[in-house]
């Protein structure tokens, strides 16, 4: 029995240590990416939709790739879908409770519909029960098209982000250290998550939807709090939308190119409808109110709490 408790303790330490490395690595990568964007005079909304979204999606990518390579694709799928749900139901909701998020629908129209469209496309693919390399290539192609289109989108014509210009040496150092830390953290996190799941008899999918999803969404929370302090609500909402798109197109697409995977039926019946529902709520809120109000934030947070309770 003592040996069992010792094993569980070590697994929890590995889980916490891996999560800490993921958060630190994501923060370094995002910090380096924002500094690079500032040197290139990119605009806040464009930074949120591309650079920050890419950086904050890297923990999901590393965790997903590691989980799939170790034979745990359900953790990978739960991580992606759960992170998208947490980004809206937890991160965006908490941000709206701190300060109402005013966003004009016309500036994010394409991105909002793209997020909803990518979610529905994944649900349609999930109906067939597998995600192959050809589908992965399609998702990567859609990501490249989206990024190029957003770069030329009129919404990018806002004022540049007021950020002190850093040296390229510091930018490269931050990005490199971030990527290395993410790789180490994802390996440690998956080892701990698998051991904890085995100990408590929890399925890989639930681990992915809960611990992995919330853990890898923490970089989004950090970047959102930073955006609130600087009154960049465009960057904040753009980060959430862009991150969800990158999770679907880059993480799923990139992972499938290397390791094709099966999709469990539970994901289609329970979790994908929730992900699509949260995307619809965000879309409707911005179309009708041009903001995510505190009331909407409270509703999203309550709905997320109910969803998490249903997984227990």
Buried (B, 14 or more C-beta within 10 A) or exposed (E): EEEEEEEBEEBBEBBBBBBBBBBBBBBBBBBBBBBBBBBEEBBBBBBBBBBBBBBBBBBBBBBBBBBBBBEBBBBBBBBBBBBBBBBBBBBBBBBBBEBBBBBEBEBBBBBBEBBBBBBBBBBEBBEEEEBBEEBBEBBBEBBEEBBEEBEEBEBBEBEBBEBEEBEEEEBEBBBEBBBEBBBBBBBBBBBBBBBBBEBEEBBBBBBBBBBBBBBBBBBBBBBBBBBBEBEBBBBBBBBBBBBBBBBBBBBBBBBBBEBBBEBBEBBBEBBBEBBBBBBEBBBEBBEEBBBBBBEBBEBBBEBBEEBBEEBE
